Amino acid sequence: MKPKTVVKISADYAMSVLLLLLITYELIGQEAHEWIGIAAFALFVFHHIVNRSWLKNIFRGKYTPVRIMQTITAA
């Protein structure tokens, strides 16, 4: 697997874990919740920067019903 792909997948997994931790506000407390939220936001921005080619190419090509459904579920 390419190093760039490993970074993308790692960031996605980290975002998933952080989201699960953010849901457990009562268990982790306010301060941890805030720091985890900042980390999740930073990963969100990183994710969009790394995947900017997907956003750039979203309007290229013909949109069939299958492609419309794939785009809706991927976004």
C-alpha positions in Angstrom: 0.0 0.0 0.0 1.3 3.5 -0.8 2.4 5.7 2.1 -0.2 8.4 1.1 -3.0 5.8 1.3 -1.8 4.6 4.7 -1.9 8.2 5.9 -5.5 8.7 4.5 -6.8 5.5 6.1 -5.1 6.2 9.4 -6.7 9.7 9.5 -10.1 8.2 8.8 -9.7 5.6 11.6 -8.5 8.3 14.0 -11.5 10.5 13.2 -13.8 7.6 13.8 -12.2 6.8 17.2 -12.3 10.5 18.2 -16.0 10.8 17.2 -16.8 7.8 19.5 -14.9 9.4 22.3 -16.7 12.7 21.8 -20.0 10.9 22.2 -19.0 9.8 25.7 -19.0 13.3 27.2 -20.3 12.2 30.6 -17.5 9.6 30.9 -14.5 11.7 29.8 -15.4 15.1 31.2 -15.5 18.6 29.7 -11.8 19.3 29.4 -11.0 16.1 27.6 -14.1 16.5 25.4 -12.8 19.9 24.3 -9.3 18.7 23.5 -10.6 15.7 21.6 -13.0 18.0 19.7 -10.0 20.2 18.7 -8.1 17.1 17.5 -11.2 15.9 15.6 -11.6 19.3 13.9 -7.9 19.3 12.9 -8.2 15.8 11.4 -11.4 16.9 9.6 -9.4 19.8 8.0 -6.5 17.5 7.2 -8.9 14.9 5.7 -10.3 17.6 3.3 -6.9 18.9 2.3 -5.6 15.4 1.5 -8.7 14.5 -0.4 -9.1 17.8 -2.3 -8.7 16.0 -5.7 -12.0 14.2 -5.0 -13.7 17.6 -4.5 -12.0 19.0 -7.6 -13.2 16.2 -9.8 -16.7 15.8 -8.5 -18.3 17.6 -11.4 -16.3 15.9 -14.2 -17.9 13.2 -16.4 -21.5 12.1 -16.9 -23.8 11.6 -14.0 -25.7 8.3 -14.3 -28.2 7.3 -11.6 -25.6 4.9 -10.1 -23.0 7.6 -9.9 -25.4 10.0 -8.3 -26.2 7.5 -5.6 -22.5 6.7 -5.1 -21.7 10.4 -4.8 -24.5 11.0 -2.3 -23.4 8.1 -0.1 -19.7 9.0 -0.3 -20.1 12.6 0.7 
